[in-house]
Amino acid sequence: MAKELDIRQIGVLSPLNGMKRDSLRALLKKIELQEVNRGATLFEKGDTENRVFYVLSGTIELKDGDEVVRTITGGTADARNPIAPDLPRQQTAVATDHVGYISIESDLLDLTLTWDQTGIYEVGDFKAEKETEDGDWMTALLQIGAFQKIPPANIQTIFMRLERVDYKAGDIVIKQGQEGDYFYVIRSGSCMVTRESPLRDKGIDLAELHVGDTFGEEALISKTKCNATITMQTDGILMRLGQKDFQALMIEPILDWIDHDDANEVIANGGQWLDVRLPSEFKVSHKDGAVNLPLYLFRHKLNTLNRKTLYVVCCDTGRRSSAASFVLNEKGFQTVVLKGGLNQVEG
């Protein structure tokens, strides 16, 4: 069972008690209070899951076999520190009564601490005007899965180089068919994603984007024309990053390229081929066992993929697959990209 948390509940925990309030708010959106009854196990001895546990209420026992090594009760000084943080776990954690606890991804905690301590929230004019509005878009951007692969220095530079642009309702930000020039983040307002169609004069509405959502990356990565039109639905503010900065600060650290031999090894160890070409291309030839999810459908079909699977993303040359890999990384999936594409390895 999961319940909402109050910022005061996590603000006393170490090392969270050294964070700025904005950082705590960002972290709070990613965690929930879990409640279990007596006899429930929080984690087992030998567990290697990369998470940090805290007991907020109730009592747990840390056991090595039948021996009780330690007892921790929520609200005490001991409970302010992570429980058995070393991996693999040396004991099993068992609730002795009704227990409330939280667990946080270790990488997320470390990244949030890094942002906090490198002064990300103090950059430029981002504290001006409406602090809560700014906090919302920055928090959403920083929580994108792909950002966990970007060095902290790059993140700070990204925030310094983001350029503010004000728009009115009805303004076209990106026109389908034009060359990609910027990576955009919505700071306030909302946008509509539309694709041209011979069946409808106004095109087909694909998605509505809100504060913290991003767009424009696919055209920049694949170096192709924009595949949809983005129109402001309301007055709003967008932050944009130029193509060169986007490539150097975001793309290079995020994408992991592998050759054909290494890709086959990933597949042999439980990975999955993910072919992002059109169905007509896929039908002609594809890797055995490959899943076909065309790039243009990506943002609408991500729920068909498994976040625990390592995907080898492929296309004919590597352009579309690199764009797809970036989108997947943004959403917290695990990916590598086939270097050179299928043409190189099959041609």
LOSE-302612 format. One line per field, with one value per residue (C-alpha): residue number from 1; residue in one letter; x, y, z. Coordinates in steps of 0.2 Angstrom, whole numbers, padded with zeros to 4 digits, always signed. Layout:
BEGIN
k	[NUM;...]
r	[A;...]
c1	[X;...]
c2	[Y;...]
c3	[Z;...]
This chain:
BEGIN
k	[1;2;3;4;5;6;7;8;9;10;11;12;13;14;15;16;17;18;19;20;21;22;23;24;25;26;27;28;29;30;31;32;33;34;35;36;37;38;39;40;41;42;43;44;45;46;47;48;49;50;51;52;53;54;55;56;57;58;59;60;61;62;63;64;65;66;67;68;69;70;71;72;73;74;75;76;77;78;79;80;81;82;83;84;85;86;87;88;89;90;91;92;93;94;95;96;97;98;99;100;101;102;103;104;105;106;107;108;109;110;111;112;113;114;115;116;117;118;119;120;121;122;123;124;125;126;127;128;129;130;131;132;133;134;135;136;137;138;139;140;141;142;143;144;145;146;147;148;149;150;151;152;153;154;155;156;157;158;159;160;161;162;163;164;165;166;167;168;169;170;171;172;173;174;175;176;177;178;179;180;181;182;183;184;185;186;187;188;189;190;191;192;193;194;195;196;197;198;199;200;201;202;203;204;205;206;207;208;209;210;211;212;213;214;215;216;217;218;219;220;221;222;223;224;225;226;227;228;229;230;231;232;233;234;235;236;237;238;239;240;241;242;243;244;245;246;247;248;249;250;251;252;253;254;255;256;257;258;259;260;261;262;263;264;265;266;267;268;269;270;271;272;273;274;275;276;277;278;279;280;281;282;283;284;285;286;287;288;289;290;291;292;293;294;295;296;297;298;299;300;301;302;303;304;305;306;307;308;309;310;311;312;313;314;315;316;317;318;319;320;321;322;323;324;325;326;327;328;329;330;331;332;333;334;335;336;337;338;339;340;341;342;343;344;345;346;347]
r	[M;A;K;E;L;D;I;R;Q;I;G;V;L;S;P;L;N;G;M;K;R;D;S;L;R;A;L;L;K;K;I;E;L;Q;E;V;N;R;G;A;T;L;F;E;K;G;D;T;E;N;R;V;F;Y;V;L;S;G;T;I;E;L;K;D;G;D;E;V;V;R;T;I;T;G;G;T;A;D;A;R;N;P;I;A;P;D;L;P;R;Q;Q;T;A;V;A;T;D;H;V;G;Y;I;S;I;E;S;D;L;L;D;L;T;L;T;W;D;Q;T;G;I;Y;E;V;G;D;F;K;A;E;K;E;T;E;D;G;D;W;M;T;A;L;L;Q;I;G;A;F;Q;K;I;P;P;A;N;I;Q;T;I;F;M;R;L;E;R;V;D;Y;K;A;G;D;I;V;I;K;Q;G;Q;E;G;D;Y;F;Y;V;I;R;S;G;S;C;M;V;T;R;E;S;P;L;R;D;K;G;I;D;L;A;E;L;H;V;G;D;T;F;G;E;E;A;L;I;S;K;T;K;C;N;A;T;I;T;M;Q;T;D;G;I;L;M;R;L;G;Q;K;D;F;Q;A;L;M;I;E;P;I;L;D;W;I;D;H;D;D;A;N;E;V;I;A;N;G;G;Q;W;L;D;V;R;L;P;S;E;F;K;V;S;H;K;D;G;A;V;N;L;P;L;Y;L;F;R;H;K;L;N;T;L;N;R;K;T;L;Y;V;V;C;C;D;T;G;R;R;S;S;A;A;S;F;V;L;N;E;K;G;F;Q;T;V;V;L;K;G;G;L;N;Q;V;E;G]
c1	[+0000;+0007;+0003;+0008;+0023;+0025;+0041;+0044;+0045;+0060;+0068;+0075;+0083;+0102;+0108;+0092;+0093;+0107;+0097;+0088;+0069;+0068;+0078;+0067;+0052;+0060;+0064;+0047;+0038;+0048;+0044;+0029;+0026;+0025;+0015;+0017;+0011;+0021;+0031;+0033;+0050;+0057;+0072;+0082;+0099;+0110;+0098;+0107;+0094;+0101;+0089;+0091;+0078;+0072;+0060;+0048;+0036;+0035;+0050;+0060;+0073;+0088;+0091;+0105;+0097;+0087;+0099;+0092;+0107;+0099;+0082;+0077;+0062;+0055;+0057;+0073;+0091;+0095;+0081;+0087;+0101;+0099;+0095;+0109;+0115;+0129;+0126;+0124;+0113;+0121;+0104;+0086;+0074;+0058;+0043;+0039;+0023;+0015;+0029;+0029;+0045;+0052;+0064;+0073;+0083;+0102;+0106;+0091;+0097;+0115;+0110;+0098;+0112;+0124;+0111;+0108;+0127;+0132;+0119;+0108;+0093;+0103;+0108;+0103;+0086;+0077;+0072;+0063;+0045;+0035;+0046;+0034;+0031;+0050;+0052;+0039;+0048;+0065;+0060;+0052;+0067;+0079;+0069;+0070;+0079;+0091;+0098;+0105;+0118;+0124;+0139;+0134;+0145;+0135;+0118;+0124;+0130;+0113;+0104;+0115;+0113;+0095;+0087;+0069;+0057;+0039;+0025;+0006;-0008;-0009;+0010;+0018;+0035;+0040;+0033;+0032;+0045;+0057;+0075;+0077;+0086;+0082;+0078;+0063;+0057;+0040;+0042;+0024;+0008;+0004;+0007;-0002;+0008;+0000;+0004;-0002;-0014;-0023;-0038;-0040;-0035;-0030;-0020;-0021;-0019;-0006;-0002;-0004;+0012;+0013;+0026;+0042;+0038;+0052;+0051;+0062;+0075;+0071;+0075;+0091;+0098;+0093;+0097;+0081;+0066;+0053;+0040;+0026;+0020;+0020;+0008;+0005;-0012;-0010;+0001;+0017;+0036;+0048;+0066;+0077;+0095;+0104;+0109;+0127;+0125;+0112;+0124;+0139;+0130;+0116;+0118;+0136;+0135;+0118;+0119;+0129;+0134;+0139;+0145;+0137;+0147;+0143;+0125;+0123;+0131;+0118;+0104;+0112;+0111;+0092;+0092;+0080;+0082;+0071;+0069;+0062;+0060;+0044;+0033;+0036;+0055;+0054;+0044;+0058;+0071;+0074;+0084;+0077;+0065;+0066;+0051;+0046;+0041;+0042;+0050;+0034;+0024;+0037;+0029;+0012;+0017;+0030;+0019;+0021;+0040;+0048;+0058;+0068;+0074;+0090;+0085;+0097;+0089;+0092;+0087;+0096;+0109;+0109;+0100;+0082;+0089;+0099;+0084;+0073;+0086;+0087;+0068;+0068;+0082;+0072;+0058;+0069;+0072;+0088;+0096;+0111;+0112;+0118;+0133;+0132;+0114;+0108;+0114;+0132;+0131;+0120;+0126]
c2	[+0000;+0017;+0034;+0052;+0059;+0076;+0085;+0086;+0067;+0066;+0082;+0074;+0060;+0059;+0065;+0073;+0084;+0094;+0098;+0114;+0114;+0114;+0098;+0090;+0094;+0086;+0070;+0070;+0068;+0051;+0042;+0036;+0030;+0011;+0002;-0016;-0027;-0038;-0052;-0043;-0042;-0025;-0034;-0050;-0055;-0055;-0042;-0031;-0019;-0002;+0007;+0016;+0011;+0022;+0017;+0031;+0022;+0005;-0007;-0019;-0032;-0035;-0054;-0065;-0082;-0083;-0071;-0054;-0042;-0026;-0017;-0001;+0010;+0024;+0041;+0037;+0043;+0027;+0028;+0044;+0035;+0022;+0004;-0008;+0002;-0010;-0021;-0035;-0034;-0043;-0045;-0048;-0033;-0040;-0029;-0033;-0023;-0011;-0002;+0014;+0015;+0023;+0017;+0028;+0024;+0026;+0034;+0046;+0051;+0054;+0064;+0075;+0078;+0082;+0095;+0102;+0104;+0111;+0125;+0120;+0129;+0145;+0147;+0163;+0171;+0155;+0161;+0176;+0179;+0163;+0152;+0138;+0138;+0138;+0124;+0113;+0114;+0112;+0098;+0089;+0091;+0085;+0070;+0064;+0047;+0052;+0066;+0052;+0049;+0067;+0073;+0086;+0099;+0097;+0099;+0115;+0122;+0116;+0127;+0142;+0141;+0138;+0153;+0159;+0163;+0170;+0164;+0168;+0155;+0149;+0153;+0139;+0134;+0120;+0117;+0099;+0097;+0111;+0107;+0105;+0119;+0118;+0107;+0114;+0113;+0120;+0132;+0137;+0135;+0120;+0114;+0103;+0090;+0089;+0078;+0083;+0071;+0071;+0066;+0081;+0099;+0104;+0088;+0075;+0079;+0067;+0073;+0088;+0094;+0103;+0110;+0101;+0091;+0092;+0091;+0094;+0081;+0068;+0080;+0086;+0068;+0060;+0076;+0074;+0086;+0088;+0075;+0085;+0103;+0110;+0124;+0134;+0131;+0144;+0159;+0152;+0152;+0139;+0137;+0131;+0124;+0126;+0111;+0112;+0113;+0099;+0088;+0091;+0092;+0080;+0068;+0062;+0058;+0049;+0037;+0021;+0014;-0005;-0015;-0030;-0043;-0034;-0032;-0051;-0054;-0042;-0052;-0069;-0062;-0058;-0042;-0038;-0031;-0016;-0011;+0007;+0006;+0007;-0009;-0011;-0010;-0022;-0035;-0036;-0041;-0040;-0048;-0064;-0060;-0042;-0030;-0017;+0000;+0013;+0029;+0040;+0029;+0030;+0042;+0034;+0015;+0015;+0006;-0010;-0010;-0018;-0006;-0021;-0026;-0020;-0015;-0015;-0001;-0003;+0005;+0005;+0018;+0022;+0039;+0034;+0022;+0035;+0047;+0032;+0028;+0046;+0046;+0029;+0035;+0051;+0039;+0028;+0013;+0004;+0005;+0003;+0008;-0003;+0007;+0009;+0002;-0014;-0009;-0010;-0027;-0035;-0027]
c3	[+0000;-0005;+0003;+0000;+0009;+0017;+0014;+0033;+0034;+0022;+0027;+0043;+0035;+0031;+0018;+0013;+0028;+0019;+0003;-0002;-0001;-0020;-0021;-0008;-0018;-0034;-0024;-0016;-0032;-0035;-0019;-0009;+0008;+0009;+0023;+0028;+0042;+0054;+0046;+0029;+0022;+0015;+0007;+0008;+0012;-0004;-0012;-0025;-0029;-0030;-0018;-0001;+0013;+0027;+0041;+0046;+0058;+0067;+0070;+0059;+0063;+0053;+0053;+0048;+0047;+0063;+0072;+0075;+0072;+0075;+0078;+0070;+0075;+0065;+0073;+0082;+0078;+0070;+0058;+0051;+0041;+0027;+0032;+0028;+0013;+0008;-0007;-0008;+0008;+0023;+0032;+0029;+0035;+0043;+0050;+0068;+0068;+0056;+0047;+0036;+0025;+0009;-0003;-0016;-0031;-0026;-0043;-0041;-0024;-0029;-0044;-0034;-0021;-0035;-0043;-0026;-0022;-0039;-0038;-0052;-0045;-0043;-0062;-0072;-0070;-0065;-0048;-0055;-0057;-0051;-0041;-0041;-0060;-0063;-0050;-0059;-0076;-0070;-0058;-0073;-0084;-0071;-0068;-0086;-0085;-0098;-0087;-0075;-0089;-0091;-0081;-0068;-0076;-0092;-0083;-0076;-0093;-0101;-0089;-0092;-0110;-0111;-0120;-0115;-0129;-0126;-0137;-0139;-0141;-0159;-0163;-0172;-0164;-0176;-0193;-0200;-0214;-0208;-0202;-0184;-0175;-0156;-0142;-0132;-0114;-0109;-0095;-0094;-0105;-0116;-0134;-0147;-0158;-0175;-0190;-0208;-0216;-0233;-0224;-0213;-0218;-0200;-0198;-0184;-0166;-0159;-0141;-0129;-0121;-0104;-0092;-0091;-0108;-0121;-0140;-0156;-0151;-0164;-0179;-0170;-0167;-0183;-0193;-0203;-0205;-0191;-0192;-0184;-0181;-0163;-0160;-0144;-0136;-0124;-0120;-0113;-0111;-0119;-0115;-0130;-0133;-0149;-0160;-0156;-0137;-0138;-0147;-0136;-0119;-0121;-0135;-0133;-0115;-0116;-0131;-0129;-0146;-0148;-0163;-0170;-0160;-0144;-0149;-0152;-0134;-0127;-0135;-0129;-0111;-0112;-0122;-0136;-0153;-0156;-0174;-0177;-0195;-0204;-0205;-0223;-0221;-0206;-0217;-0230;-0217;-0199;-0184;-0177;-0163;-0166;-0160;-0173;-0166;-0179;-0173;-0177;-0165;-0151;-0139;-0140;-0139;-0125;-0114;-0125;-0119;-0104;-0093;-0086;-0103;-0111;-0129;-0144;-0155;-0173;-0190;-0207;-0204;-0185;-0187;-0182;-0169;-0161;-0160;-0153;-0140;-0134;-0132;-0123;-0111;-0107;-0101;-0091;-0102;-0104;-0122;-0133;-0151;-0165;-0173;-0192;-0192;-0201;-0218;-0212;-0203;-0216;-0232]
